[in-house]
Amino acid sequence: MRIALAIVYIWFGALKIIGISPAGDLVEETVFWFKPEIFIPVLGLCEVLIGLGLLIKRLVPLTIVLLLLHMIATIFPLFILTEACFDAFPYRPTLVGQYIIKNLVLVAGALVIAGKHNSNYCSQQ
């Protein structure tokens, strides 16, 4: 689970860094007050760092916190750009809405990783 999440974060982050992310327009519309040519690559770098943090076991607790904060931010378009996320609010999401809603799976994975990491830490004490 940890490695799968790391791959997703590194991959999607790298796409933002090199400027070919399919989510670039969504990010730009959501955080319109930042210059996208700066914000999107910085966001991508943060995502890559989260991915790398998942690969280093001793960084997992901090990384999970950062991942969950990132996930909170990713739901903003559901409320800010409702028309882009739903054909019929709240039950028929567009492809963009589905892209965001699937993050619930990433959150669940992060919580599983956190629980496993915590139980491993407790059993070592």
Residue, then its C-alpha position, 0 to 999 in steps of 0.5 A: m500500500r505504501i509503495a503504491l501510494a508513493i508511486v501515485y504521488i511521485w508520478f502525479g507530482a512529476l507530471k505537474i513539475i514538468g508541466i504536463s499534468p491533466a489536472g493542471d487546469l483544475v489546479e489553476e482554476t481552484v487556486f486562481w490567486f496564485k501564478p500557476e506557472i509557479f504554484i503548479p510545479v511547487l505543488g508537484l514538488c510537494e507531491v513528489l516529496i510526499g511520495l518519497g517520504l512514504l518510501i522512507k519508513r522513519l518519515v512515514p508519520l510526518t508524511i501521512v500528516l502531509l498527505l492528509l493535509h494535501m487530501i483536504a486541499t484536493i476536495f476544494p474544487l468540489f465546492i469551488l468548481t461545483e459545475a466542473c465536478f458535477d453534472a447533477f449535484p451531488y450525485r452525478p459527478t463528472l470525470v473531474g469530480q470522479y478524479i477528486i472523489k477517488n482521493l477517498v481511496l488514497v485517504a483510506g490507504a494512508l490511514v491503513i499505512a498509519g495504523k500499520h506503522n503505529s502498531n509496528y512502533c508499539s510492538q517494538q516498545 
